[in-house]
C-alpha cells in the first residue's frame, strides 16, 4: 500500500518517472551509503589507516543485498539514529577485522550527505537527458514552423504578427540556458563530504585531507575546499535550477492550454480516439496532459524553497534541517522528471491548426499591423502625429467592426501621402514578422549539436 502519489500505482507516472523513482528508492539510498563506506575504506587503506585486505572485503561486500532491511527498520525504531542500524547490519556480513573498520573516522552526516550527493549525481544525469530531449523537441518544431505567421499577443491581446517557430524557439533557448546552468553549477553541489564530528577531520590526524581527496576521487565527486556540514547553499542552488526548469516546462504547458482554447484553437496538445476530456460533456477535448504538467511543476516550485530555508543551520552540525533534504530533494527531482516526460509527449504529438491561425490573424481586420502603417505614415507626418491618426482610425474600426483599410482610404491625412496599393501591402501580416525567422535560425545554429 502506498500513501503518496509519487509511489501510487494509479498516479505515479503522472507525478514522476520510473527512472527517477529508482534513483531515490530505499535500495539506491542505502547502496549509495555502502558505496561511500567502501570508498572511505579504500581511501584510508592508501594512507595505511585501514589494512588493504579489510578495505577490499568492505568494498566487495558493500552491496544492498547484504543489508537486512527488517533489522534496519527495527533498529531505527529503537535507536532513532538514521545510520547505526545500517552499520550494524552491514558489519554482520563482514569478518570481525573488516567489520571493525567500517565508518572509520567518519560521522553520520559524512555518509548520508555523500550518499545523497551520489543520488543527485544520478538525478542530474537524468534531468540533463530530459532537458536535452525537450530542447531537441523545441528545435525541431521551431524549424518546422519558423515561417508560419500567427498573431503575437501581449497582455492577452493581439499585438503584431510573429511566427509559431519564433515562439517555440524562445522555449528552446530557455532549455539551452538550463543545460548551461546545470553544467556550470554542478561542481558546487556534486561535492563529497568527509569531515568528522565537527568538520575538522581530527579523527584522521594529519592524513585527513589526503583521505578526503581520495575518497571523493573514488566516488567521482568534487573535493570540498572546506567542510560543508552546515553550508547547504549547494543544494539550494540545485533546487533553484530545478525550480527554473519547472517554470519553463509549466510556461510551455500553460501556453498550449491557452492556445487550445475553443475561441483560439491554434495549437492542441494532441488527440487520439479514446482520449476523454470530460465524464459528462462528450464534446470536450481538454488539454488534460498540459494541466497535469502545470500541477506537477507547482509541486516542484512549492518544495524547492526548502533548499534555501535549510541553509539556516546551528553551530557545526544541526539535524533539524538537513533531514529535510531527504524529503524535498527526491520530491522535486521526481516531480520535475514526471512533468518533463509529459511535456516531451505533448511536444511530439502537438497538433497545429494552421487554418485557425490564419483565421485569427485576420480577426482584427488589419489592426494587427497598425504599427507598420503608423511608422510608414510617420515619415510624412512625424511619428507622434501618425500615431494619433492611426489610433483614431483603429478605435473607429474596432467600434464599428470595419476593416482598417476601409477607414484609412477615407482619411485624407493618410491618402495624401500613402496610396491604396501601398496601404494594402502595409496591412499584409505576412510582410511584418521582422526578424522572427532569422532569430529562429540563430537558435538552431547555437544548439545545432543537439539536433544530431
Secondary structure, 3 states (H helix, E strand, C coil): CCCCCCCCCCCHHHHCCHHHHHHCCHHHHHHHHHHHHHHHHHHHHHCCCCCHHHHHHHHHHCCHHHCCHHHHHHHHHHHCCCCHHHHHHHHCCCCHHHHCCCCCCCCHHHHHHHHHHHHHHHHHHHHHHHHHHHHHHHHHHHHHCCCCEEEEEECCEEEEEEEHHHHHHHHHHHHHHHHHHHHHHHHHHCECCCCCCCCCCHHHHHHHHHHHHHHHHHHCCECCCCCCCCCCHHHHHHHHHHHHHHHHHHHHHHHHHHHCCCCCCCEECCCCCCCCCCCCCCCCCCCHHHHHHHHHHHHHHHHHCHHHHCCCCCCCCCHHHHCCHHHHHHHHHHHHHHHHHHHHHHHHHCEECHHHHHHHHCCCCCHHHHHHHHHHHHHHHCHHHHHHHHHHHHHHHHHHCCCHHHHHCCCHHHHCCCCHHHHHHHCCHHHCCCCHHHHHHHHHHHCHHHHC
